[in-house]
């Protein structure tokens, strides 16, 4: 029997419904056209391809085809690798008792040790290079400008570098108080009175919004809000020019001026402000300048930019947090931010960041993460992200904080009356004082109530000699072993076992860390015994931990 054909559903509808749909479509298209007109959206241009008149057209097309094939193969390989990893994970989940062979982890550990050693060697080499470049700048200079952050001038002075300049002889040292707009005027005046007793001091505020060298700017009649950290106005430039010009006249020949200082004090910004164009590379990240750069200001004055000072690891944790460039130092954001927070006035920090009163740094970072919308997967506050945020603000050029100068003036140990008189000889100090007074009057600094009071850790020790870097590294390693800092890989590998043995709260805490380095000559049995020892110790310490003091 022949089966009857099933009729398709009819597409007929009432006129009212059809007209309504057409109207909605028209409105939608009109809206899209309007938005495209506002945004200036244009249709994407079609790729014209390689023209027939182009030479070697066939070779170019073949090369493009090969590149496309390689990319497809790479994607396919990555897809297969992901599938294999997922299969391994599924097998481990289904058979938790079965352990994978020890061959692959060993390879990974050896690879990790190699990369770790390479990183240490790279940081050693960069530190040596910084020391070499700094010594070159000091030797080549007739006048050395030591740039200080006005928020913590004493913490930006390095006695080792100043002593090296004094030992060279016939070299002048001048202090430049940069970022003067970030401190209250009363505090700036008191610091100027304190520092000028020892060395000639210039009040300065560098311009950060300068055109690049050789770049033609197009002026468009569109009102755009300028970034808050970019300022065209520069204060103290005339005073510094007159000071250097007057010294050059008394010196009788062309002079070279070296600019030195700790990272992020504004060395390159001062040179750019004097030259009135962006010649030296500047940015928010610390330690951008890695070699000396010679910039002629005029026929008689040449200025030399230099890399930052290398900090000694024997400094306080606050000094290391504020002055260490992350490019050549390994710093943990939580430790750095906690050290900074411990030296800041609690009441003013609470008012500045609009957070409730806190008992410890962890509580502060938790609340700050919630206030700023920094969350991890699952909605928990990103404490490390909040620590990084605070650290970047305190080392950047936006936050206003200040330190009180010492109540009694004492000259530095490497200076005496004759050296100080010799440093001031040849400079017109009366003219400098007038220019400083004019600059302080013109600068619009924050109010004392709106700034955060900070406890300075005093002079910051640095390293000049390359041989001292070798000595410092073993000390760091020994100190880390004494403190019991562990590698992150050990924590991750044994996290599942630790979670079974301790309470839920302990899962948020990281166990006491110990560094273990795998040597190629060690036996497998020795490695297993070492692992078991680390595991037992971690579990014992977690059981002994009192979680009543922990903040949840």
C-alpha positions, 0 to 999 in steps of 0.5 A: 500500500502506498504511504500518503505524503505528509504535508509541510506546515504552512508558512501563511500568517496574518497580515497583522503579524507579517507587517509587525515583523517587517516593521521590527526588522526595519527598526533594527536595521535603522538602529544598526546604521545609526550606531555604525555612523556614530562609531565610524564603522566601515565595511572590511576591505577585501584582500586584493591578493597578489597582483599579476604584475608582481614579480615572483607571484607564484613563489609568494603564493606557494610560500603563503600556502605552506605557511597556512599548512604549517599553522593548521598542522600546529593547531592539529598537534596542539589539539591532539596533545590536549586530548592526550592530557585529558585522557591521562587525567581521566585515567588518574581520576578513575584509578586514583591508586595507580601512580604514574612512573617517576621518569617524566617528573624527574625530567621536568624537575631537571628542566626546572633546575636548568631554567632556574639556574639560567635565570639566576645567571641572567640576573647576575649578568644584568647586575654586573652590567648595571654596575659597569655602566654606573662606574662609566657614568661617574668616571665620565662626569664632571658634575653628578646629579643624584635624583631623589624622590621628594616623597622619601629623599633620605631613602633615595640616597646611596652612601656607597655611590656618594663615597665613590664620587668623593673618592674620584676627586674633582667631581661635584655632587648635586641633589635633585628633589624630583616629584615635588608635586606629590608632597605637601609644600611644608614638607618640601621646604623642610627637606630642602632646608635639611639637604642644602646644609650638606650639598647643593639641592634643586627642587624639580618637577619633571614634565611627563607629556613630551613629544617623541624625537622626530615625530610629527604630531597632528593636531585634531580639534577633538577634546580629549581628557589628558591622563592624570599622570601626564603633565606638560608643566615642568618646574625647576628647569630654569634653576637647574640650567642656570646652576649648570651654566654658571658652573660651566663658565667658572670651569672654563670648558665644556662639562659632562653631567651624569644623572644617577639614582635608584629606579623610578625616581625620574632620571630619564624624565629630567633629561627629557624635560631639559631637552624638551623632547622624549629622547630617553625611554621612560615608563611606569615599570622600574629599571627601563634604562639599562645602559648609559646614554649621552644627550647633548643639551647645548655646545658646552653641556652634555648630559649622560643618563645611567641605569639604576643603582643595585640594592644590597639585599642587607637593606630593610624589607621596605627599602627592597620593596620600594627600590628594587627593579623587578627586571633584575630582582625576584620580589614577592608582591605580598611581601613587598606590599606588606612591608610598605603597609607596615611603615605607613600611617594606618589611619591615613591609609584607611582614609585614602583607600576608603576601607574599614580599620584592619588588623593585619595586611592580609585583612587589608588586601582582602577588603581592598580586593573586594572594594576594587572588584578583584576576584578569582575563580569562584568569587574569592577575593584576589589578595595577590592582585590587591597587593600588586595594585598597592605595590605599583601605586607606591612605586609609581608617580601618582600616590602622594605620601611624605616622610619627615626629615630627621629632627637633628642634622648630622652630616653623612659619614663620608662627608666632612666640612672641607668636602662639603665646601668643595662640593658647593664651590663654583655654584651660584647658591644665592641664585639657586635659592631664589629659583627654588623658592619660586618653584615651591611657590608655583608647584601645586602640591597636595594638602597635608591631610590628603597625603599619607605619612610614611616612616622612612627606613633611612639611607639605602645601601647599594652595590658598586663593585661587581665582586660584591654581587658574587658575595651577595648571592650565596648569602641570599641562598643561605638566608632563604634556606634558614627561613625555610622557603620552599619551591612552588613545585613541591607545594603543588605536587603534595597539595592533595595529600596535605589537604587530607591531613589538615583542616579546610582552613589550612588549604588556603595557607601555604606550608612552610617552604624548603628549597630542594635542588635535584642533582644529576648524580643523585640516585632514585632512592635518595630522591624518594627519601628526600621527598618523603622527608619533605612531605612528613615535615610539611604535614607535621607543621600544618598539624601544629599550626594554630588556625585561631589566629588566621583571618578568614 
